[in-house]
Amino acid sequence: MWIVWIIAIIVVILMAEIIRELHTFVITRYRLSSPKLADLRENLKIIVLSDLHDRSYGMGNEKLLAAIRLENPDAIMVVGDMLVTRKPTSYIKVQAFLTEVAKICPIYYSNGNHEQRLKENPEVYGSYEEYVEELIPAGIRMLENDSVYIKVNSVRIRVSGLELPSEAYRRFGRKAMSAKALRNLLGEADLDSYQILLAHDPAHYPAYKRWGADLVLSGHTHGGIIRIPNWRGVITPQGRLFPKYSGGLYKEGSQAFVVSRGLGTHTVNVRLLNQPELIVLTLSGKDFDPPMQNEKPTFKRNMFRDSIGEKSSDLETDAKSVKYDKDVKTAKQRGKPDDLVPANLAKSIRSGTSSQKNERKNKK
């Protein structure tokens, strides 16, 4: 009988932990340097957003917004799956959140499989055009097999966003991506610049590396749903067991790979030893040995109350006063606002133009 009680207690503890993790997130910090960044006079702070899946942390996602504002980033990289494709898909909350975040700093957005599903099946899930038509005027740069340059001091950074068709995300019968396939989609990597690649699916990292990326940012795996401490995730939402790249910072020579555990869930609404995370990535001209990682305390969401009725805590109230203002940043003599090319003015160097993009341009 006592064995049954022990099992019952363990189950209750595990369920409580799963509920806690589903309603909190941590801030994970990484620092990276590269010879290509040697001329950076000051550090460049980038926030990585991934796999929000329409999750809200507080009313209007105020807790997530507060955390981002307090970081005062120079750029935000979105690596896909900010929404969940349903029948039909609702993306009003995500649009409102991203347009608010765009007031803080430039955003570079590369699609994941859920955005791609919305794009390819509008008759089922809704209009991708309606989704992005609220984001683009806010200054969010959609990188659909597209690239832009950012210039900071004398350092040139190229940000490329990889967009794959939905069939590339199939659970079975999926072909491995090759460096040649990447070149067909994105053109050649710019080896003279610090080349950042936003690529939602981390499974193709060998191809990303051969293509020539200095830094790859990915998500998609949700940290492996359940994680084995100090090792890796157990299973991805796509059913892959013990994925090699499920969450963390991986370095191979001068190349780095950051995989986000994401901020939300879908379908399998479980996380265990695998808290959602907001990644803060610092790029520096100076070496950091070893690359440092630490997690800030969690930001909690009231799990017993609908997010619309939730009140701000002191932390969010304080954070709301930290607003993006170029004049304030200039007064701080950071120097980056004048050097960082705004997302909506950044030079496009894409190798081709999709018919859907042409349609958007014609509409305008």
Secondary structure, 3 states (H helix, E strand, C coil): CHHHHHHHHHHHHHHHHHHHHHCEEEEEEEEEECHHHCCCCCCEEEEEECCCCCCCCCHHHHHHHHHHHHHCCCEEEECCCCCCCCCCCCCHHHHHHHHHHCCCCCEEECCCHHHHHHHHCHHHHCCHHHHHHCCHHHCEEECCCEEEEEEECCEEEEEEECCCCHHHHCCCCCCCCCHHHHHHHHCCCCCCCEEEEECCCHHHHHHHHHHCCCEEEECCCHHHCEECCCCCECECCCCCECCCCCCEEEEECCEEEEECCCCCCCCCCCCECCCCEEEEEEEECCCCCCCCCCECCCEECCCCCCHHHCCCCHHHHHHHCCCCCHHHHHHCCCCHHHHCCCCCCCCECCCCCCHHHHHHHHHC
